[in-house]
Amino acid sequence: MDQIELKLDHKTITITLPDGVVADPKLLDGGHPLGYVVKQKNATANYLSRVAELLKDIRVDNVLEFCGGIGLIPLTLNDVIHWKKWTTVELDPACKTAYVCPNVDFKLQNMYDPIDLTADLIFMDFPSNTIPKMWREPQRAALLKRIADSRPKYWEITDVGWYWIHLANHWPIYQARFGKQVTRENYHELFDEYMRETYGYQLVKHTLGGGAGYYLFSPVEVKLA
Ligand SMILES: C[S@@+](CC[C@H](N)C(=O)[O-])C[C@H]1O[C@@H](n2cnc3c(N)ncnc32)[C@H](O)[C@@H]1O
C-alpha cells in the first residue's frame, strides 16, 4: 500500500492506494488522478485547495460529480460544504478500487450515458475541457445541454483552456466564435459569455491552480446573496 499525504490549505489528507492498482491506459493521461496524485503531489494539493476556495460559501445537500476519479473532491469538501448526498460518475474501474471517500454512490459508467441529473451542484472535473470543446464535441455539447435543462443551482466546470491560450493556433477558433482576441485576462469573460448565451448560466466565481481553472456558474435568473 502506498500512503500519500496531501497538504491542503485547510487540512491534510492521507490517501492510501492499494497495491497493484493500475489505471486504464486509455484514460491515463496528465488529467488522471492515479497519475497526478503520485507524481505531482504539490499540484494536486493546490488543485484541491482551489476547489475548496471556490465552493466554500455555497450550501448544497445533493451533489452529482462527473469524472469523479478516486474521490479527492468529496473528501476535500466534506468539511467545507457539508454535503449530504454525493453521487460520482467515473469510467475507470481502477478508480473504484482506489476510491478514498466513504459514503459516495460510485457509478462506474461513461459520463455520456444517461443518468438522473437531479442535484443542487453538478461538478464536472473534466480532464481536458476548453471552451471550444464544448461546441466542437457533439457528445459533450449534448451532455451540457441536458445539464442546463435540469437547472442545477450550481454548476462547476474544470477547464484547462487558460493554460494553453498563449498558443497562437488556438486564437482563430475563439476569434470566429467571440469576435475578439482571447487572452489570459479575458478567458473567464468569454466562458461567461458562452455559458450565458448557450445555457442561460452565468459565471459567479472562478479560480486557477494545479494545472486547471475551476469555474462556478449559476442560472442567470438566480440572484446570489
Ligand atoms: C481530472 S480527473 C478527476 C479526478 C477526480 N476529481 C478525483 O478526485 O480523483 C478526470 C477523470 O475523468 C475520468 N474520465 C475520463 N473520461 C470519462 C468519461 N467519459 N466518463 C467518466 N469518467 C471519465 C478519468 O478516468 C479521470 O479519473
PDBQT file of the ligand as one rigid body, heavy atoms in Angstrom, charges set to zero:
ROOT
HETATM    1  C1  LIG A 301      -9.265  15.329 -13.680  1.00  0.00    +0.000 C 
HETATM    2  S1  LIG A 301      -9.631  13.656 -13.279  1.00  0.00    +0.000 S 
HETATM    3  C2  LIG A 301     -10.760  13.861 -11.982  1.00  0.00    +0.000 C 
HETATM    4  C3  LIG A 301     -10.233  13.329 -10.701  1.00  0.00    +0.000 C 
HETATM    5  C4  LIG A 301     -11.191  13.342  -9.547  1.00  0.00    +0.000 C 
HETATM    6  N1  LIG A 301     -11.721  14.645  -9.249  1.00  0.00    +0.000 N 
HETATM    7  C5  LIG A 301     -10.593  12.718  -8.294  1.00  0.00    +0.000 C 
HETATM    8  O1  LIG A 301     -10.890  13.178  -7.223  1.00  0.00    +0.000 OA
HETATM    9  O2  LIG A 301      -9.840  11.755  -8.403  1.00  0.00    +0.000 OA
HETATM   10  C6  LIG A 301     -10.606  13.127 -14.639  1.00  0.00    +0.000 C 
HETATM   11  C7  LIG A 301     -11.237  11.751 -14.517  1.00  0.00    +0.000 C 
HETATM   12  O3  LIG A 301     -12.167  11.621 -15.614  1.00  0.00    +0.000 OA
HETATM   13  C8  LIG A 301     -12.270  10.246 -15.902  1.00  0.00    +0.000 C 
HETATM   14  N2  LIG A 301     -12.947  10.133 -17.210  1.00  0.00    +0.000 N 
HETATM   15  C9  LIG A 301     -12.437  10.386 -18.443  1.00  0.00    +0.000 A 
HETATM   16  N3  LIG A 301     -13.359  10.189 -19.396  1.00  0.00    +0.000 NA
HETATM   17  C10 LIG A 301     -14.506   9.824 -18.744  1.00  0.00    +0.000 A 
HETATM   18  C11 LIG A 301     -15.830   9.502 -19.190  1.00  0.00    +0.000 A 
HETATM   19  N4  LIG A 301     -16.127   9.507 -20.491  1.00  0.00    +0.000 N 
HETATM   20  N5  LIG A 301     -16.760   9.186 -18.261  1.00  0.00    +0.000 NA
HETATM   21  C12 LIG A 301     -16.447   9.181 -16.934  1.00  0.00    +0.000 A 
HETATM   22  N6  LIG A 301     -15.208   9.482 -16.460  1.00  0.00    +0.000 NA
HETATM   23  C13 LIG A 301     -14.253   9.793 -17.361  1.00  0.00    +0.000 A 
HETATM   24  C14 LIG A 301     -10.831   9.773 -15.863  1.00  0.00    +0.000 C 
HETATM   25  O4  LIG A 301     -10.760   8.363 -15.702  1.00  0.00    +0.000 OA
HETATM   26  C15 LIG A 301     -10.306  10.550 -14.636  1.00  0.00    +0.000 C 
HETATM   27  O5  LIG A 301     -10.398   9.772 -13.466  1.00  0.00    +0.000 OA
ENDROOT
TORSDOF 0
